[in-house]
Amino acid sequence: MSKRGKNVPASKDSIYGIIERDGEGKFIASTHGMKKGAVASATGCTPDEAKRLLEDKLKIMLKIERASLVLTPLNPLEDHQCSLLWTGS
């Protein structure tokens, strides 16, 4: 048997948002507009920290015990700088 995709489908009550890396290397996670028109956001040093802080903030705002958050990266979260040295021939 072959394994299927490793991505777990999001639950129906998921909250969608975005995550991006700013110029200083910090990660900003924010949600799209919610019912009351409020937008929640959080900043962290790593993508996981930003997501965790945003989940905690949403739990307080929405008065729920569990928050299922699906974040879409706007730009590459990792900064891979591969340098290729060209040797003149």
N, C-alpha and C positions, 0 to 999 in steps of 0.2 A: 504494500500500500504506500502510495506517495503522500507526503504531507501537503496539506493545502496551505493557502496563504497564512502568514503568521499574524496578520493584523486582525485584531478582535473588533467586530462591528460595534459601533457606538450604540449605547442604549437610547431608547426613544426620548428619555427625559434629559438628554445631554445638553450642556451649555457650550456653545461654540465661541471661539475667540481666536485671537492671533498672538503670535510671539515673534519678536524681532530683536536684533542686536543693534544697539546704538553705537555711535562713534567712539565712545569711551570703553567699550567692551562689556557693558552691562546689558542684561536681558530684560525686556519689557514685555509683559503679558497683559493683554486686555481682552475684555469680552465685547461682543456686539451689543447693541441696544437691547435692554431687557424690557419687561412689561411696564415698569414704572418710568422708563426713559433714562434710567441711571446706567452709567457705564463704569464698571469696576476695572481697576488696573493695579499691577504690582510690579516692582522692580527687584531683581536679584542678581547675584554674581554668576549664577549658572542657570541654564534653562529649567532644570528640575526645581531649584529654589524659587524661581519666579512663579512656576506653576503651582507649587505648594502654597506659597503666600497668597496667590490669587484664589485658590480653592478655600483657604481659611477665611479670606475676606468675604467670599460669596456665601459661605455657610452662615456667617454672622448677618450679612445683609438680608438673605432670603429666609433665615431662621429654619434651616434644614440641617440634618445630621450628616448627610452624604452629598457630595457634589461630583458629578461625572463631567469632567472638563475635557473638551477636544480642542487642541490648539493647532493652528495651521501656521507654519513659519512663512514669513513674508520674504525673507532673504536667507541665504545660507547661515546657519547658526555656528558652524565651525569655520575657523579661519585657516584654511590650508594654503600655505604659500610655498609652493614647490618651485624651486629655482633650478632651471636647467642651464648648465654652463655650456655655452657653445664654444667649441675650440675651432679656431680658424684653420682652414686647410689650404 
